[in-house]
Amino acid sequence: MSDINLWDRASWDAVRRARGVTYTDIAEATGITYKAVTKWFYGERTPSLRSQILMAKALGIPLTQALKNITDPQVRSAVRSVIL
């Protein structure tokens, strides 16, 4: 499942800015370094699925919204089980 991606940098950055969430806030919520978080938002790297899920929670992005591009029901179920 490591190739699963719910990350949409532009959309998530818009949410981050609108809610006033800093890169430091995201780093603390995901347990990842500030430098790694900035690389995600500058498009230099893609966060792991685990980090994507934690970031969605930190940004208040509903699970259904975060999963909208994942259509495989087994994958959706696996991701839900991690979040809930």
N, C-alpha and C positions, 0 to 999 in steps of 0.2 A: 504493500500500500504506500510505499514511500514516494511514488510518483503522483499521488493525488494532490490536487492543488485547488484550494478555494480562495487563493490569494489574488486579489485584483488591486494592485498597488495604487492606482489613481483613485478608485472608489474608497478604499480604506483610508487613504491619506485625507480625502475630503471629509470623511467622518471624523477622523482624528482631529483635524483642524476645527471643525464645527463644534466639537465637544470640548475643545481646549485640552486635549490629552497630549502630553509631551512624549518625546522619545524615551525620556527617563522613566515616565510612568509605565510605558509599554515594557521597557527592559525589566522593571521591577515585577510587573504582572506575569511576565513569561519566564523570568529567571535567566534571561539571556543578557549579554553585555550590551551597553549603550551602542558601542561601535557596530555590533552585528545588526542591531535594530536600524541604525541609520543606513546600513548597506541594503536592507530590505526596501526601505522607502526611497532610496536613490536608484533602485533597480540593479544593484550590483550582485545581489543574491536573492534567493527565494527562501522564505522561512519553511521549516519543516512543518508537516501536518500538525504535529503537537503544538508548535508555536503559533500556527495559524488559528487553531482552536482557542488557545489561551488568549491570543490577541483579540479575537472576535468577542470573547467574554469581557475583556478589559475595555473594549470600545463600545460595549453594549449592543453589538450587532446580533440580532436574533438568529438562532440556529437555522431556521428555515431560510433566512436571507443568505447566510453564509454557505448553505448547502445547495443553493438554487442551481448551480452549474453542474452538480454531481447527480447523475441520473441513475446510476447503478444502485438498486435497492439494498443490496448487501453492504455496499460501501457506506451508504447513508446510515444504515442501521449500526454499523461498526463505529462510525463517527459519533452518532447519538449516544452510544453506550459509553464512550469516553467522556462525553460532556456531562451527561446526567448522573 
